[in-house]
Amino acid sequence: MAEAPIGNATVNHQGAEPANSSMSADLEAEETARAFMDDLKTVDFKERGEAAEKQKMEFLGRLSAMKPSALQYLVDRLSASDFPDEVIEGLRSMILMMLAEKGQGRIAADRILADALPPRAMVPVLRAWAAEDPEAASKWLEESRQHNRFPADEPDIELEATKAIGAGLAARTPLAALEQAAAVEGQTRSSLLRGATEAIETEEGWLDFAHRAAASEDEQFRQQALLALSNGTLHNDALDDVRHLVDQLDLEPMLANPFITSAVTREFDDQTGERAHWMIERSPPERVNDNVRQLMSLWTSNDFNGAAAWLQNLEASPVRDVAVETFANRVAAREPESAIDWALTISDETKRDAAVNHIALMWKSKDAEAAEAYLAAQGIGQ
């Protein structure tokens, strides 16, 4: 069939590219990768200093300029090379990241699983791909799960992959991650939500995500999404920021509760008492006792003295009774005398007697003589 030149290329009359075109491109890509590897062999990887740093930047520049096909050849050659493991791992991670950024995320992701690369190599690649092409990354994740491509003996691989894609979706738009999470169930949903919420960096993104989650008609999903957000986005925020965001969100009390408890129980320092009072004020009436129990249990384990000092200044009330009961039960194993003393300060007589009897029974099971002697000294009959 006759051929006619068009521009700089030669095509047949049906518009098909000549067969040798793709072959030429493959040869060019392979030659580019081979030349890079040959030059890399001349590098002293132990050398440090300005010259070594300049050489490193030159190699990175060459990598960035490579076409995806050349990068794929390079990954193959690296795997079969005798370079130090840390060099192979570092270069391979960079190349896979570049492939993802150049529109070849599926190739990079498939290579990660095929080569059984660790999560630390996988996470940035999948996150970059999801931010670049969220639909393709989400589809790959679902296909990989359906076909059991994630190693069953290393569940962290699937977990980290899912979190990374969730984070990438959130980087594109928090609502994209939320929509993807709503379409799946189980551990995949939890991991997507966790990765997404940890990646949200702005108040606008936080509020958009929370409002959309709160509007879901699926109660279980609504609670999962808001809980993930409270544990993720709020993790490093100061209490004033959390208060502001909770006020801005204006959720129903029960939906706001995970944010309130997260703000108080995520760390224990000299501000915990202030956070505790805020939590009690903002807690739904039906959840305040549970929230106080959760706080005191964690606070006593992390800062016994701080929790005790706060209780000392707390006025008698049903809330204080719950807090003291929890505190006393937590310290009973190591300081039963102190636990008894604290239990005796509970204002509600029925709860006080129950708490004292419970601690006394525990103590007697370990040291009956000491327990009975102390109880007698306190005028407590058993």
Steps between C-alpha positions, in 0.01 A plus 500: 500500500634845410606729780494877521707718730308718743706752691808322635336158523413242242161332522292279276172617349301355788692721743680211676840565651774293338600186688858610549392818685427328833807283453713811458350652814572182697860496381540865592357438847721198558808687385419792732467264795819313409702822473372613838598169659845508343564848637362398840764230523770768514354654817664451838193476724709541814634836392363810673549868438409772254616312190301190594190710566535670161534162329190375681298797377616437144376141515167614645466748215559225247239282669243780497553554128450134407188378328287242685617222271865568587416509869336158472810354338709658773296336776558161336873559473529623859336186636758286325800719586760451770476851643467529880150418624444849636588652162264268315220565746544877493518525121214258447276701732582822314440340162166354603399841635595660170298242309197581714548872442540443124164328466625143543367439848356158421834377371673630813237349731510162327877501523482566874291189555696287253830584670349472851630843594455615862235756601759776533567472125135460408329775698638813325451345155137405555427830668644693206306287251169546683552875507576495126234253384257416783263288291775275365664459841170411665422250225842336536451468874165329461628266227803406707279417796254299292779295342685451830814663371600629841709246696282328759794449736579874506172682565682829556565519125131528417437726797773746405402489133143587586604780737737640238229512236261659748761766575554560129127536442480748786791698357298535179181579690385369839156424359648264239642288780171509685302389195740215431482384863121505490505258205690225685472326834700340779872552543538667161255771601672554835843522339384741231341724761808485721737588218273777375440670832867496594574685175250784540695814584254788476201605707295527182580142407429384854160668508402385148586143589317511832186666364473254213559203731243629748243526221533133403186292547714199588532526877789255524696678229425839657641389832805332340585808296465744787695277736781467245504877460515558874790255537685618189468869426470607861793296623753783508271800540505718808193498723397851393504389136291195582248709692473738208448224248243320713309827538526568127375153418191533720426127498232332703643421848534126436678555167732757656590266785792322324666837436453606860651184648783493246598854590529407867651151494763528228771623740545566871677808630440803723208601276308174539296632792378797294413266213317269742273781621426596139420139415256471792325821393469391136421131546145381426327420833467134407873473425661713769561211742652281229720787386620564855577131548699493176692814594582390855606152394747636243609795712574283805708263287697785339526753785391367840601813690333736254172310517511494882569874520201574277273283714615677815359829369178357356184587690268222617261398223381191313773562242767509771366171640545336160849648463612390849357150458690455175821643646480279812442186298798581276742547791365218720742238370814694593378727783197338665520723809484812286221351293292435813562854622385645168193275486396625843467854356220400262195702603231253392478247785393207284778558249751561780422169671509312170838649407655430841373141502628438149850626581502314834418170331779552247746583775400202715554263210865607496575582865208428733688583820612845387158578355308405812738694724465818292123471471471452876714808560265698282199368684372313195326175587519213249 
